Amino acid sequence: MTTIKDWPNQERPREKLLLRGSHALSDAELLAIFLRTGCKGIDVVALSRLLLNEFGSLHAIFAASETEFCAKKGLGQAKYVQLQAVLEMSRRYLKEPLQKGVALTSAQQTKEFLVAKMHAYPNEVFAAILLDTQHQIICFHEFFFGSIDSATVHPRIIVQKVLHENAAAIILVHNHPSGDPTASISDKKITAKIIDAMRLIDVRVLDHFIIGDQKTTSFAEKGWI
């Protein structure tokens, strides 16, 4: 049976990453590096493809419970613990540049932090990054939980927090557990209500991100703010 050791160097996941960078690898190849070894009769890349097919996506693998994860071929508690540690390190790495007093200068950096923070939430969460007059971070605050619609998001609660923190601008964000970041009519109405409320206290809404599975929607990029 042919194994990965028999493959040309440039086709082996680890060697390919070193030669071309991590961006050049497929989801299956990245997962194969994490898993390290395959199972009897199946190499690690084939196992990775099988797992991606069974779970449906990398996101589903990351979001799986311990029981769901360990039930799959080639996985177990040790791999589950290792994965959770990797995920938490990634979250902390992305969060480090977004500490209190740090100025937000990159929309991409902000997006990466919000994706890492919110994409795995099982329910909808509506939150915001509060900023001072220099667009330095004051805090990240989660406001509302559950099914998010215009009836459950109360601008006055956000106004109270903004005034308490003496914020000058905010970036809104909420997740879509379905994985589809398309903005609904309700999402647009909520945003408009909050913009109107913030305008009364002279606070700018810089953006509203909707976090999905593999993609995000930015109201600013769409020209809606």
Secondary structure, 3 states (H helix, E strand, C coil): CCCHHHCCHHHCHHHHHHHHCHHHCCHHHHHHHHHCCCECCECHHHHHHHHHHHHCCHHHHHHCCHHHHHCCCCCCHHHHHHHHHHHHHHHHHHHHHHCCCCECCCHHHHHHHHHHHHCCCCCCEEEEEEECCCCEEEEEEEEEECCCCCCCCCHHHHHHHHHHHCCCEEEEEEECCCCCCCCCHHHHHHHHHHHHHHHHCCCEEEEEEEECCCCEEEHHHHCCC
